[in-house]
Amino acid sequence: MSLRVEALRVAFPGPDGWVEVLEDFSLTLSPGETVALVGESGAGKSVFIETVLGLLPAGCRVSGRAWFEGQDLLSLNPAQLRPWLGRVLAWVPQSAAQALHPMLPLGFQLREALEARGVPRAEARRRVFELLEALDLRPAERVAGQFPHQLSGGMRQRAMLVAALAQRPRVLLVDEPTKGVDTERKAQVVALLRQAQALQPELAVLVVTHDLELVQAIADRVVVLYAGQIVEASSTSDFFQAPLHPFAQALLAALPQRGLQALPWAESRLVQGCRFHSRCPKVMERCRAQAPPLISRPSSEVRCWLHD
């Protein structure tokens, strides 16, 4: 069963009124598929995950739908949503140091959710140890007895991935899984995600990341977010070979191996017309006056008047 998000809008209250963080966000995540959500910091990537998981702070304004197995997850209150979390929707947060309890051993924290759902302690321990070993957190028994402050940032990040996969979820939402991880460990994260999908062919994965090397290694599709709007959605091969939107082109041009070309900063969220026009090297007069819709192409979607 797919996770299908339709016309999602999220706004936060601000001193001068509502600030729209996500606008007209629609996405389908199919079983067995890996989708990468990329864009600049502040584009709304993590907000999307927090919205689906019911983690937004009080006072936010949310509209739209997020369907899974015939249920709109956005319509559920926290008590109704709880049974869906972990076993159906699992999350690996970006800030592993804050997600782990500083006063409890790692192994206890990784087993806790499994035991709370009725998994026998011996089975929960075995499942956690297998995943610790797979991510090179060895020896697993010693690592499980350590406290979070005794682990490096990369080790804590991998431990959070173990916590999510241990419950064998249907949808895995991963926020910056390679942040603070070296090249060798990054390869292990990629390998574990692939192994998880090999063991669970129906597992759908959404990865929020700035790491385009990770995107190229693991994603089937790429969704590019800019200032709260999807500006391009395409296959990974199309994204890297022939990106359509000028912002997607700029992301690739900023890679060291492609010239390390930086975009100038400019206001984007509140401008009239296309939100990217003040930074776009291909801007037209129409871009300044009129906001483009998401335009369907043969194998992709793009929000740009160049492709109208």
TORTOR-252581 format. One record per residue: x, y, z of N, C-alpha, C in turn; chain; residue number from 1. Coordinates in pm, 1 decimal. Each point is the difference from the previous one (the first is absolute). Example, Ala and Ser with C-alpha at 12.3 -4.5 7.8 and 13.67 -1.06 7.14 Angstrom:
REM residues 2
n.u,n.v,n.w,ca.u,ca.v,ca.w,c.u,c.v,c.w,c,k
1319.0,-569.0,780.0,-89.0,119.0,0.0,90.0,120.0,0.0,A,1
-35.0,105.0,-72.0,82.0,119.0,6.0,-77.0,109.0,73.0,A,2
***
This chain:
REM residues 308
n.u,n.v,n.w,ca.u,ca.v,ca.w,c.u,c.v,c.w,c,k
84.5,-118.8,0.0,-84.5,118.8,0.0,88.7,124.6,0.0,A,1
-31.4,95.1,-87.6,78.5,122.1,-13.3,-36.5,100.4,108.7,A,2
97.2,85.0,34.0,-27.3,121.3,76.4,-26.0,109.3,-102.8,A,3
-119.8,56.2,1.3,-39.2,98.0,-101.7,-36.6,131.7,66.9,A,4
81.9,100.9,-22.8,-21.4,132.8,57.2,-60.2,89.0,-107.7,A,5
-109.2,69.1,33.6,-71.7,80.4,-98.0,-17.9,143.2,49.3,A,6
47.7,94.8,-79.0,-23.7,143.3,21.0,26.7,43.7,143.8,A,7
111.6,-44.6,55.3,35.4,35.1,137.4,45.2,145.2,7.9,A,8
-53.9,71.8,97.0,40.8,137.6,29.1,23.4,10.9,150.4,A,9
112.7,60.0,35.1,34.1,19.4,141.1,42.3,144.8,18.8,A,10
-59.1,67.2,98.9,34.8,139.3,28.8,28.9,15.4,149.0,A,11
99.9,82.7,31.2,36.0,32.0,137.9,-41.9,143.6,29.6,A,12
-42.7,26.3,122.9,-32.3,139.2,34.5,125.6,83.5,12.9,A,13
-4.6,122.1,-52.6,113.8,91.0,8.2,-43.6,136.8,48.5,A,14
93.1,89.2,24.9,-34.6,133.0,52.6,-85.2,81.8,-96.5,A,15
7.8,-29.5,-129.7,-77.3,75.0,-99.8,-106.5,-86.1,-66.5,A,16
-40.1,-107.0,68.0,-102.7,-87.8,-56.3,56.5,-138.6,-27.0,A,17
-75.9,-80.5,-73.8,38.2,-137.8,-26.8,113.0,-6.7,-102.7,A,18
95.2,-89.2,26.5,111.2,-24.9,-91.9,-16.1,-141.7,-54.0,A,19
-18.7,-12.0,-129.1,-22.3,-130.4,-61.4,133.8,-70.8,-19.6,A,20
13.6,-114.0,63.8,125.3,-76.4,-4.1,-4.0,-106.6,-108.9,A,21
-116.0,-59.0,-21.8,-21.7,-93.2,-110.6,-126.6,42.7,-73.1,A,22
4.1,-5.4,-133.1,-114.5,42.4,-79.3,-24.1,-99.3,-113.5,A,23
-121.6,-52.7,-6.4,-40.8,-88.3,-109.7,100.1,-113.6,-18.1,A,24
31.9,-66.9,109.8,99.3,-107.9,-0.6,-72.5,-132.2,-20.4,A,25
25.7,-66.4,-110.4,-60.1,-129.8,-30.2,109.9,-99.4,-34.4,A,26
-10.6,-120.4,56.7,105.3,-99.2,-16.5,-57.8,-139.1,21.7,A,27
39.6,-95.3,-84.6,-35.6,-140.0,19.0,127.1,-80.3,23.1,A,28
0.0,-77.3,106.6,113.6,-84.9,35.7,-47.8,-144.3,-7.0,A,29
45.6,-72.3,-101.7,-51.0,-134.2,-27.4,81.1,-106.9,71.8,A,30
-58.4,-117.3,24.9,73.0,-109.5,64.6,127.3,-35.6,-77.5,A,31
109.0,-18.5,71.7,126.4,-36.9,-60.6,77.0,113.8,-63.3,A,32
-53.6,120.1,5.2,61.2,114.9,-66.1,79.1,84.8,99.7,A,33
108.2,61.4,-48.4,75.5,96.7,78.7,-5.6,134.5,-69.2,A,34
-50.3,99.9,71.0,-12.7,135.1,-53.2,87.4,93.0,83.2,A,35
76.4,84.9,-67.6,83.3,99.3,68.0,-66.6,136.5,-10.9,A,36
-13.2,67.5,113.1,-54.3,135.6,5.4,116.6,93.9,27.8,A,37
34.0,84.8,-97.6,119.6,83.3,9.8,-37.2,147.5,-13.4,A,38
89.3,85.5,47.0,-20.2,144.1,-6.6,82.8,69.2,106.2,A,39
-2.8,132.2,-1.1,77.0,77.3,95.8,-57.1,-12.9,141.2,A,40
79.5,35.1,99.7,-49.6,6.6,137.1,-113.0,103.3,6.5,A,41
-107.2,-34.7,71.0,-113.4,90.3,11.6,-102.7,-15.0,-109.3,A,42
20.0,-95.1,-92.1,-95.2,-17.8,-109.5,-128.7,-67.7,44.7,A,43
2.2,-69.8,114.2,-118.7,-68.3,49.8,10.4,-151.3,-2.3,A,44
117.8,-54.3,-25.2,15.6,-144.9,-12.9,-34.0,-72.7,129.9,A,45
62.1,40.8,109.2,-25.3,-65.5,128.3,-140.8,28.5,50.4,A,46
-54.2,115.9,-35.2,-137.4,32.8,39.3,-97.2,-100.8,-58.6,A,47
25.3,-45.7,-121.8,-87.3,-101.0,-60.4,-3.3,-126.3,85.6,A,48
117.2,-49.6,41.0,4.5,-120.1,83.3,-73.0,23.0,131.6,A,49
25.6,112.9,64.7,-62.1,28.9,128.5,-151.1,12.8,-12.1,A,50
-47.8,48.2,-114.0,-144.0,10.9,-21.2,-64.4,-137.6,-7.4,A,51
57.7,-89.6,-78.7,-55.2,-134.6,-16.2,1.2,-75.7,132.7,A,52
101.9,22.8,82.6,12.2,-70.6,127.4,-74.4,68.8,114.4,A,53
-65.9,111.9,-27.4,-74.2,70.0,104.5,88.5,68.0,101.8,A,54
116.7,46.5,-42.5,97.6,58.0,92.5,10.3,151.5,-8.3,A,55
-85.8,64.4,-76.3,5.0,145.5,-8.4,-42.0,63.0,132.7,A,56
56.1,114.9,34.0,-42.1,66.6,123.9,-143.7,49.0,-9.2,A,57
-61.0,20.4,114.9,-137.0,50.4,2.7,-6.8,138.4,-64.1,A,58
-110.4,28.3,-66.4,-19.0,131.0,-60.1,29.4,5.7,-148.0,A,59
51.9,-109.2,-57.8,24.5,-3.1,-143.9,-131.4,-23.3,-74.9,A,60
-3.6,42.5,-122.4,-118.0,-19.2,-84.1,33.3,-101.2,-109.1,A,61
-75.7,-110.4,-4.2,27.5,-108.8,-92.6,-126.2,-32.8,-77.8,A,62
14.6,-16.8,-131.9,-110.8,-47.7,-83.0,56.6,-97.4,-101.5,A,63
-88.7,-79.6,-60.5,42.1,-101.9,-94.6,-25.7,-137.6,56.9,A,64
50.7,-102.7,-67.5,-22.7,-138.8,39.1,129.7,-78.6,-9.1,A,65
11.5,-102.2,85.9,111.9,-93.8,-6.3,-59.2,-139.5,18.7,A,66
-24.7,-68.5,-110.0,-71.9,-127.8,2.4,96.6,-116.9,13.0,A,67
-36.1,-94.6,87.3,69.5,-128.4,6.7,-101.8,-105.4,41.3,A,68
-12.4,-103.7,-81.3,-96.9,-107.8,24.7,-138.7,56.1,25.9,A,69
-40.1,98.7,-80.8,-133.6,55.4,9.1,-23.1,95.4,114.8,A,70
102.7,30.4,76.8,-13.5,90.0,114.4,75.4,129.7,-26.2,A,71
-65.9,112.3,24.2,66.0,129.9,-7.7,72.1,23.8,131.9,A,72
130.2,-10.0,-0.6,78.1,13.0,123.1,-9.6,139.8,59.1,A,73
-21.6,99.9,-84.1,-6.8,137.3,50.3,-128.2,27.2,78.0,A,74
-98.8,-88.4,-12.9,-126.4,18.9,72.0,1.8,-62.9,139.0,A,75
106.6,-72.8,34.4,5.4,-72.0,126.6,54.3,88.3,111.3,A,76
-53.0,-17.6,118.3,56.6,67.4,116.6,119.5,-82.3,49.4,A,77
81.0,52.6,94.0,121.6,-71.8,42.3,-26.1,-143.3,48.0,A,78
-108.0,-22.9,74.7,-28.4,-135.1,49.3,-34.9,-93.9,-115.0,A,79
-73.3,49.3,-99.1,-35.8,-82.5,-114.9,119.8,-27.5,-90.2,A,80
93.7,94.2,-6.5,115.9,-14.6,-86.2,105.0,-93.4,59.5,A,81
3.3,-12.1,132.3,106.5,-75.2,66.8,16.3,-142.1,-53.4,A,82
-107.3,-79.3,-21.8,20.5,-136.8,-49.9,66.8,-6.3,-137.3,A,83
-5.3,109.9,-76.1,60.6,2.3,-132.3,150.4,26.1,5.2,A,84
46.2,55.1,110.6,138.6,42.7,10.4,90.5,-116.8,40.3,A,85
111.3,-12.6,-66.6,92.9,-108.0,30.3,-23.1,-121.1,-87.0,A,86
-118.0,-60.6,11.0,-27.1,-121.9,-75.8,-37.3,28.6,-144.5,A,87
-66.1,112.9,-25.8,-38.1,36.5,-137.0,89.3,112.9,-50.7,A,88
5.9,110.2,75.1,84.3,114.2,-34.6,113.5,8.6,101.3,A,89
121.4,-15.8,-46.8,116.8,11.7,87.7,81.9,120.8,-42.3,A,90
66.7,60.6,97.6,69.3,127.1,-23.1,141.0,-6.7,55.8,A,91
94.7,45.2,-79.6,136.7,19.8,47.8,24.6,150.2,0.6,A,92
-1.7,64.1,116.8,13.6,146.2,5.2,141.8,44.3,-29.8,A,93
12.6,127.8,-31.6,129.9,57.3,-33.9,89.0,15.3,122.3,A,94
-57.0,36.7,112.9,78.3,28.2,121.2,-1.6,-121.5,91.2,A,95
87.8,-95.8,-29.2,1.8,-123.2,77.1,35.7,25.1,146.0,A,96
87.5,98.6,25.0,41.2,27.6,137.7,-118.4,42.1,86.2,A,97
-95.7,71.1,-59.0,-117.8,43.8,73.6,-106.6,-109.3,6.8,A,98
-1.1,-91.0,-97.3,-102.3,-104.4,-2.9,28.2,-110.4,101.7,A,99
125.6,-21.8,33.2,35.9,-104.8,94.3,0.8,54.4,143.3,A,100
-50.4,-80.1,93.7,-2.8,40.1,141.1,141.1,-8.9,57.3,A,101
51.3,107.9,58.8,139.8,-0.4,45.6,26.4,-89.7,119.8,A,102
-105.5,-40.5,74.7,19.5,-73.3,124.8,-29.4,-148.8,-11.7,A,103
-28.8,-48.0,-122.8,-34.9,-141.1,-18.7,97.8,-65.4,-96.7,A,104
39.4,-125.8,25.4,88.9,-70.1,-93.1,-65.4,-12.3,-137.8,A,105
84.6,-1.4,-101.3,-50.9,-4.0,-136.4,-85.2,-124.2,-25.7,A,106
45.8,-115.7,43.4,-74.1,-122.9,-26.5,-140.8,3.3,55.7,A,107
-15.2,53.7,121.3,-133.9,10.2,59.2,-90.3,86.6,-86.9,A,108
53.6,111.5,-48.4,-81.6,91.1,-81.7,-39.0,-63.5,-132.7,A,109
89.6,-79.0,-58.9,-29.7,-63.0,-127.6,-100.5,-114.0,15.0,A,110
0.8,-66.1,113.7,-93.1,-111.7,22.7,-135.1,45.8,52.1,A,111
-4.9,117.3,59.5,-117.7,42.1,76.0,-128.1,-5.4,-81.6,A,112
0.7,57.2,-120.6,-121.2,3.9,-80.6,-43.7,-139.8,-41.2,A,113
97.0,-88.1,-30.3,-34.2,-137.1,-37.7,-66.7,-73.5,116.0,A,114
57.0,11.0,118.2,-55.8,-68.8,115.8,-136.7,57.2,36.7,A,115
-17.4,131.5,-18.2,-129.0,62.5,29.9,-109.3,-51.3,-93.3,A,116
37.3,-46.8,-117.9,-97.2,-53.4,-95.7,-11.8,-151.7,8.2,A,117
58.8,-60.1,104.8,-20.6,-142.5,23.7,106.5,-91.8,-55.4,A,118
109.0,54.4,-57.8,108.4,-85.3,-48.6,77.0,-53.2,121.0,A,119
19.9,-131.5,10.7,74.5,-54.9,114.2,139.4,62.4,9.9,A,120
48.5,14.1,123.0,126.5,70.1,19.8,114.5,-65.3,-76.6,A,121
5.8,-133.4,-2.7,108.9,-67.8,-70.3,-4.2,29.7,-149.2,A,122
-120.1,2.2,-59.3,-13.3,30.1,-142.4,33.6,145.5,-27.4,A,123
-43.4,90.1,86.4,31.1,142.0,-17.2,151.0,22.2,8.1,A,124
63.7,-67.6,94.2,145.0,13.3,16.0,72.7,-52.6,-123.6,A,125
-44.0,-115.9,-50.6,63.1,-58.7,-118.4,-14.6,91.9,-121.1,A,126
-119.3,55.1,-18.5,-24.8,85.7,-115.4,85.5,126.8,6.5,A,127
9.9,58.4,118.3,80.8,121.8,16.8,147.8,-29.7,-21.4,A,128
49.3,-109.6,55.2,142.2,-34.3,-13.8,35.9,-25.9,-145.8,A,129
-86.9,-66.0,-75.0,26.2,-25.6,-142.3,17.0,131.1,-76.4,A,130
-86.5,97.2,28.0,7.3,127.9,-69.4,121.0,81.4,44.9,A,131
34.5,-6.5,125.9,120.9,68.5,48.0,124.1,-54.0,-71.9,A,132
8.2,-130.3,-12.1,113.8,-60.3,-69.1,1.3,39.7,-147.4,A,133
-118.4,2.9,-63.4,-7.4,34.1,-141.9,48.1,141.5,-26.9,A,134
-16.9,89.6,97.5,43.7,137.5,-17.0,136.7,26.1,63.8,A,135
72.6,-108.3,26.0,136.0,10.1,52.5,4.7,66.8,136.8,A,136
-103.8,-18.6,78.9,0.6,44.2,139.5,36.2,-122.6,83.5,A,137
131.5,-26.1,8.8,48.9,-125.8,55.6,99.7,24.2,114.2,A,138
8.0,-103.4,88.7,-91.3,-113.5,13.5,-136.6,46.8,49.4,A,139
-103.7,-60.2,-52.1,-135.2,49.0,25.4,-33.3,2.2,148.9,A,140
44.2,-101.4,73.0,-33.5,-6.6,142.6,62.9,116.0,76.5,A,141
123.8,34.2,-35.3,65.5,111.5,69.0,-65.3,132.4,-37.7,A,142
-27.4,20.5,-129.2,-62.7,124.5,-44.3,-137.3,16.1,64.5,A,143
-74.3,-110.2,10.1,-134.0,6.5,59.7,5.1,42.2,146.1,A,144
111.3,-25.9,67.3,12.3,37.8,140.3,49.5,141.5,21.2,A,145
36.2,70.0,-106.1,51.5,135.1,13.7,-112.5,103.1,2.9,A,146
34.7,119.2,51.6,-92.9,112.0,2.3,26.1,89.7,-120.6,A,147
-99.7,76.8,-43.3,16.1,80.3,-122.0,123.1,89.6,-1.4,A,148
37.8,56.5,115.8,114.6,90.7,0.7,131.7,-72.7,-27.2,A,149
0.0,-132.3,10.7,119.9,-78.1,-25.8,15.9,-35.2,-148.0,A,150
-96.6,38.6,-81.9,1.0,-30.4,-142.5,28.1,127.0,-79.9,A,151
61.7,-16.4,-115.0,20.2,113.3,-89.5,-132.2,39.7,-65.0,A,152
-1.6,116.9,-65.7,-121.2,43.9,-68.1,-44.7,-98.3,-107.3,A,153
96.0,-52.4,-75.8,-33.9,-96.9,-103.0,-56.1,-128.7,56.9,A,154
54.5,-44.7,113.5,-50.3,-121.8,64.7,-142.1,20.2,50.8,A,155
-27.6,117.3,55.1,-136.4,27.2,46.7,-98.0,2.4,-117.0,A,156
43.9,57.3,-113.4,-87.4,4.7,-116.6,-32.8,-140.9,-48.4,A,157
101.1,-86.5,-3.2,-23.6,-137.8,-42.2,-86.9,-75.1,101.3,A,158
15.8,32.0,127.0,-83.6,-63.9,101.9,-147.1,35.3,-18.7,A,159
-28.3,122.9,-41.5,-138.1,39.2,-25.8,-57.2,-75.7,-120.2,A,160
84.4,-29.6,-96.6,-43.9,-79.6,-114.3,-33.3,-142.0,45.5,A,161
78.9,-54.9,91.3,-30.3,-130.8,58.0,-135.4,2.3,70.3,A,162
-25.8,104.6,78.0,-126.5,10.3,73.5,-119.9,-2.8,-93.6,A,163
12.7,69.8,-114.1,-111.3,5.1,-95.1,-19.1,-133.3,-70.5,A,164
107.2,-61.2,-47.4,-12.6,-124.4,-76.9,-37.7,-119.3,87.2,A,165
31.3,4.9,128.1,-28.5,-113.1,88.0,-148.8,-31.2,6.1,A,166
-85.3,99.8,-22.5,-144.6,-22.3,7.6,-59.8,-45.1,-133.4,A,167
84.8,-15.4,-102.2,-41.2,-47.7,-132.1,-119.1,79.6,-53.3,A,168
20.4,129.8,-20.2,-110.8,86.8,-42.1,-35.5,-19.1,-146.0,A,169
-111.1,61.0,-41.7,-42.8,-0.7,-140.1,57.3,120.3,-75.3,A,170
13.5,112.4,70.8,54.1,123.1,-58.1,108.2,52.0,93.6,A,171
115.7,28.6,-55.9,112.7,50.4,78.2,29.8,142.6,-43.6,A,172
-8.3,93.6,93.5,26.6,141.8,-25.0,133.7,33.9,64.7,A,173
97.7,36.1,-81.6,136.7,17.8,48.0,44.1,143.1,-25.5,A,174
41.0,68.5,105.3,41.0,140.1,-10.3,151.7,9.2,15.6,A,175
70.1,30.8,-109.1,145.5,18.0,-1.9,74.4,-119.0,62.1,A,176
-13.4,-120.9,-58.6,62.0,-117.6,62.3,151.3,-1.0,-5.3,A,177
62.3,79.0,-88.7,146.4,-0.2,-9.3,63.2,125.0,60.0,A,178
-78.6,78.5,72.5,55.1,119.4,62.3,102.8,-40.2,107.0,A,179
120.8,54.6,-10.2,105.0,-31.2,96.4,61.3,-137.9,-17.4,A,180
-26.2,-66.1,-115.7,48.8,-135.3,-23.9,106.6,4.6,-108.6,A,181
111.8,-70.9,20.1,106.3,0.6,-100.0,-37.2,-87.6,-119.5,A,182
87.3,-1.3,-101.5,-30.8,-69.4,-125.2,-21.5,-149.2,20.3,A,183
80.7,-62.3,84.6,-14.3,-143.5,24.0,-132.7,-30.9,67.5,A,184
-33.9,77.2,102.0,-125.8,-23.4,71.0,-120.3,32.7,-89.4,A,185
16.3,98.8,-87.4,-107.3,33.8,-93.8,-33.3,-120.6,-87.4,A,186
101.9,-68.9,-45.6,-21.9,-119.9,-80.5,-74.4,-106.5,79.9,A,187
26.7,-8.0,130.0,-69.0,-97.6,83.8,-146.4,37.6,19.6,A,188
-28.4,130.6,12.2,-139.1,44.4,10.4,-76.0,-36.7,-127.4,A,189
61.7,25.8,-115.3,-61.7,-35.9,-128.2,-24.9,-150.1,-5.3,A,190
99.6,-78.5,41.2,-11.9,-145.4,-4.9,-111.6,-49.6,91.4,A,191
-12.4,60.3,118.7,-103.7,-43.9,92.8,-139.1,32.2,-53.2,A,192
-16.9,120.1,-57.8,-130.1,34.7,-56.3,-36.3,-94.6,-114.3,A,193
98.0,-35.0,-81.7,-25.7,-95.7,-108.3,-32.1,-137.8,56.0,A,194
73.3,-38.9,104.8,-25.3,-129.7,61.6,-139.3,-4.1,61.0,A,195
-40.0,110.6,62.8,-133.6,5.3,58.8,-107.6,-18.5,-106.1,A,196
18.9,60.4,-116.9,-97.9,-15.6,-106.9,8.6,-137.8,-64.4,A,197
118.0,-62.2,2.5,10.7,-136.6,-50.6,-74.8,-97.2,90.8,A,198
9.5,22.1,131.9,-72.0,-84.7,94.7,-148.6,32.6,3.3,A,199
-33.4,127.6,-21.9,-138.8,46.4,-4.2,-23.9,68.0,-134.4,A,200
-29.5,-77.2,-104.2,-13.8,59.3,-133.7,-105.7,109.3,-8.4,A,201
-94.9,1.4,93.5,-105.4,100.2,-2.8,35.9,127.6,75.8,A,202
116.8,3.9,62.7,38.1,117.5,78.4,20.9,120.5,-92.0,A,203
-70.8,107.4,27.9,16.2,126.1,-73.2,86.1,93.7,84.5,A,204
92.7,70.4,-65.2,94.7,85.7,71.9,-4.7,140.6,-58.0,A,205
-15.2,97.6,87.7,15.5,140.7,-37.1,121.5,53.9,73.1,A,206
97.9,49.7,-75.0,122.7,53.1,58.0,5.7,150.5,-23.1,A,207
5.0,75.8,109.0,23.0,144.5,-7.1,149.8,22.1,14.0,A,208
61.0,66.6,-96.1,145.3,10.7,3.8,51.2,116.8,-83.3,A,209
120.1,47.5,37.7,77.9,90.8,-83.4,108.2,-75.8,-76.7,A,210
14.2,-127.2,29.8,110.0,-81.2,-51.2,-38.0,-58.8,-135.7,A,211
43.2,65.1,-107.8,-37.4,-45.9,-133.2,71.3,-129.0,-39.2,A,212
112.3,-29.2,61.6,63.5,-129.8,-23.5,-87.6,-112.0,54.5,A,213
-59.2,21.3,116.2,-93.4,-97.6,56.4,-121.4,-14.7,-91.0,A,214
-52.4,111.2,-50.0,-115.1,-3.3,-90.6,30.2,-86.8,-120.7,A,215
115.4,21.3,-61.2,36.0,-74.6,-120.6,17.1,-148.3,30.2,A,216
44.5,-32.9,121.6,27.0,-138.7,35.2,-125.7,-78.8,32.4,A,217
-103.9,67.3,50.4,-109.7,-77.5,57.6,-138.9,32.7,-51.9,A,218
-20.4,118.5,-56.4,-136.7,44.0,-31.5,-46.5,-48.2,-137.2,A,219
-129.1,-30.6,-8.0,-65.1,-27.4,-128.5,-51.6,128.9,-62.0,A,220
-50.9,89.3,84.8,-52.4,128.3,-46.7,54.2,111.8,87.7,A,221
3.3,120.1,-57.7,44.8,119.1,71.7,-111.2,104.0,-6.3,A,222
-31.9,57.5,115.0,-96.0,110.1,9.3,76.8,120.6,53.3,A,223
-1.3,108.2,-75.5,75.1,120.3,35.8,-96.4,102.3,59.1,A,224
30.3,46.5,120.2,-84.5,95.6,71.2,71.6,134.0,5.8,A,225
-73.4,107.6,-32.0,57.4,134.4,10.6,-103.1,92.6,61.8,A,226
35.4,61.1,112.9,-86.4,97.2,68.4,-140.9,-55.0,20.5,A,227
-8.1,-127.1,40.2,-128.4,-59.7,34.3,-76.7,-59.6,-115.2,A,228
51.6,8.8,-122.0,-68.5,-54.7,-116.8,85.0,-106.1,-67.9,A,229
-65.1,-104.0,-50.8,69.3,-94.7,-87.1,24.4,68.8,-133.5,A,230
126.8,6.4,-42.0,31.7,64.6,-126.9,41.0,-101.0,-106.9,A,231
34.4,-121.0,42.1,29.2,-104.5,-98.0,-15.8,-136.3,66.0,A,232
-53.2,-95.4,-74.9,-8.9,-139.4,43.4,31.5,-86.6,-121.3,A,233
100.9,-85.2,13.4,43.0,-79.8,-114.3,72.1,-124.0,49.1,A,234
33.9,-88.1,-94.0,83.5,-114.8,35.0,139.5,50.4,37.5,A,235
71.9,-81.9,74.7,134.2,39.5,41.1,92.1,18.1,-120.8,A,236
-11.8,-87.1,-97.0,86.5,12.6,-118.1,-29.3,128.9,-75.4,A,237
-128.5,36.0,-14.6,-34.5,125.4,-67.5,50.9,120.6,78.5,A,238
-10.2,-6.3,131.7,44.1,111.7,82.5,148.9,26.8,-18.6,A,239
80.7,-104.6,0.3,144.5,19.4,-9.4,47.4,24.6,-143.1,A,240
-73.9,-49.8,-97.8,44.0,15.5,-138.5,-58.1,123.5,-67.3,A,241
-128.0,31.5,29.8,-64.0,111.3,-69.9,-104.9,65.9,88.4,A,242
41.8,65.3,109.6,-98.1,67.4,86.8,-70.5,111.3,-75.4,A,243
-128.3,20.8,28.9,-81.3,95.7,-75.1,-5.7,137.3,65.5,A,244
-17.9,4.1,130.7,-18.2,128.7,67.7,135.6,66.9,23.6,A,245
9.1,132.1,-17.6,127.7,68.6,24.4,56.1,-22.0,140.4,A,246
-86.8,-15.0,99.9,51.0,-26.4,134.2,60.4,-139.8,9.2,A,247
-63.1,-99.4,-61.2,57.3,-134.4,-3.2,134.7,1.3,-71.2,A,248
9.3,75.8,-107.4,127.1,13.7,-71.8,105.0,64.9,89.5,A,249
-42.5,97.6,80.4,93.0,68.8,89.8,49.1,-92.4,111.4,A,250
-86.6,-89.7,49.9,43.2,-95.5,101.9,115.0,-85.8,-50.9,A,251
-12.0,-45.4,-123.2,104.4,-84.5,-56.3,125.7,81.6,-31.0,A,252
-18.1,123.3,-46.2,115.6,85.1,-31.2,79.8,35.5,124.9,A,253
-63.0,-9.6,117.8,68.8,31.7,125.5,86.6,-114.8,50.8,A,254
-11.0,-117.9,-62.7,84.4,-111.9,40.4,146.1,29.5,-35.3,A,255
94.9,-40.9,84.8,140.7,25.7,-29.2,44.9,-53.7,-136.3,A,256
-48.0,-119.9,-34.8,42.1,-60.1,-126.5,-66.3,65.8,-121.3,A,257
-94.8,92.6,25.3,-66.4,69.4,-111.1,28.3,150.4,1.5,A,258
98.6,40.6,77.4,42.8,138.7,-6.8,-21.4,82.9,123.9,A,259
-74.1,-51.8,100.2,-20.1,69.8,127.2,-54.6,141.6,-22.2,A,260
-101.2,13.0,-84.0,-59.0,129.9,-31.1,-112.6,30.4,99.1,A,261
10.1,110.9,68.8,-97.5,36.4,102.3,-104.2,96.0,-57.4,A,262
-124.2,-14.2,45.5,-106.5,93.4,-35.8,2.6,120.5,92.5,A,263
-27.7,119.4,-48.9,-13.2,115.1,88.9,-124.4,-14.2,86.3,A,264
7.5,53.2,122.6,-117.1,-4.1,87.4,-96.6,109.9,-42.4,A,265
-130.0,-28.2,14.7,-103.2,100.8,-23.4,-127.4,-46.6,66.6,A,266
-90.5,94.5,31.1,-130.0,-34.9,57.9,-74.9,-88.4,-97.6,A,267
-63.0,-106.7,51.8,-67.5,-93.0,-90.6,-142.9,-30.7,40.2,A,268
-29.4,-7.3,130.0,-130.0,-51.0,42.1,-113.3,100.2,-23.1,A,269
28.3,129.5,6.7,-107.9,98.0,-4.1,-6.0,79.5,-130.1,A,270
81.7,-37.4,-97.7,1.9,77.5,-123.0,-123.0,-30.3,-85.0,A,271
-36.8,96.3,-84.1,-107.5,-23.0,-95.9,54.1,-84.9,-114.7,A,272
-87.2,-81.0,-59.1,40.9,-82.8,-111.9,74.0,-124.4,45.8,A,273
91.9,-47.5,-82.5,80.0,-117.4,34.9,88.9,32.3,119.8,A,274
5.2,-87.8,96.5,77.3,25.6,120.7,149.8,-2.3,-24.8,A,275
41.5,-55.4,-111.1,142.0,-9.3,-30.0,47.5,112.3,-91.8,A,276
-89.6,87.2,-45.1,37.1,90.0,-109.3,112.8,97.4,36.1,A,277
9.4,41.0,126.8,103.6,96.7,36.7,140.2,-60.5,0.9,A,278
10.1,-131.6,-10.4,130.2,-67.7,-2.4,24.7,-72.6,-132.9,A,279
-97.4,1.8,-87.2,3.6,-85.3,-118.7,77.6,66.9,-114.5,A,280
96.8,-68.5,-59.0,74.2,57.1,-113.0,-80.1,0.1,-130.1,A,281
-115.8,-68.4,-0.2,-81.3,-9.8,-121.3,-133.9,72.0,15.8,A,282
-8.2,94.2,92.0,-126.3,65.8,32.2,-56.1,75.3,-120.6,A,283
-133.9,-5.9,-13.3,-73.3,75.1,-102.2,-98.5,92.4,70.8,A,284
-54.4,95.8,-72.3,-94.7,93.3,59.9,-121.0,-72.4,56.9,A,285
-42.2,-104.6,-67.5,-114.5,-77.3,46.6,26.7,-61.4,137.3,A,286
123.9,-36.6,26.4,36.0,-62.0,127.3,-21.3,95.7,117.3,A,287
23.7,130.7,-24.7,-14.7,99.1,106.5,-147.0,30.7,30.0,A,288
-85.9,-21.0,-96.8,-140.0,40.7,14.4,-93.1,-113.9,38.0,A,289
32.7,-122.6,-40.1,-94.9,-110.1,12.7,69.1,-125.4,52.1,A,290
-56.6,-59.3,104.4,56.9,-122.1,57.0,-33.4,-119.1,-89.7,A,291
98.3,-80.5,-37.5,-27.6,-114.5,-87.4,-63.8,-115.7,76.2,A,292
-84.1,-77.8,-66.9,-51.5,-123.4,60.1,102.9,-111.9,-16.2,A,293
-31.1,-115.7,56.7,83.8,-116.8,-21.6,-40.3,-61.2,-133.3,A,294
90.8,3.7,-96.4,-29.3,-38.2,-138.2,45.9,-143.3,-24.2,A,295
-88.6,-82.3,-55.1,33.1,-139.6,-28.8,79.8,-10.5,-129.5,A,296
108.0,-76.6,7.1,81.6,-32.5,-115.9,-5.5,-151.4,-22.0,A,297
54.9,-51.6,-108.9,-12.5,-143.4,-26.7,43.7,-90.4,114.6,A,298
108.2,34.7,70.4,48.2,-87.1,107.6,27.3,76.2,129.5,A,299
-55.4,120.7,10.8,28.1,79.9,119.0,-103.2,110.4,15.4,A,300
14.6,77.2,107.2,-81.0,120.5,23.4,95.2,113.3,34.3,A,301
-34.9,121.5,-45.0,87.0,114.0,24.8,-85.1,125.2,15.9,A,302
38.5,86.0,94.5,-70.8,124.0,24.8,82.8,114.7,-59.6,A,303
-13.9,18.7,-131.0,82.5,100.5,-68.0,-62.7,35.6,-134.5,A,304
-8.6,130.9,-27.7,-59.1,46.4,-125.9,84.8,-37.5,-121.2,A,305
125.8,-34.6,19.1,82.6,-41.7,-113.2,-52.2,-126.7,-66.5,A,306
-81.6,-75.4,75.7,-48.0,-129.8,-50.8,-150.5,1.1,-23.4,A,307
-58.1,116.8,-9.3,-144.5,10.7,-23.5,-31.0,-28.4,-148.3,A,308
***
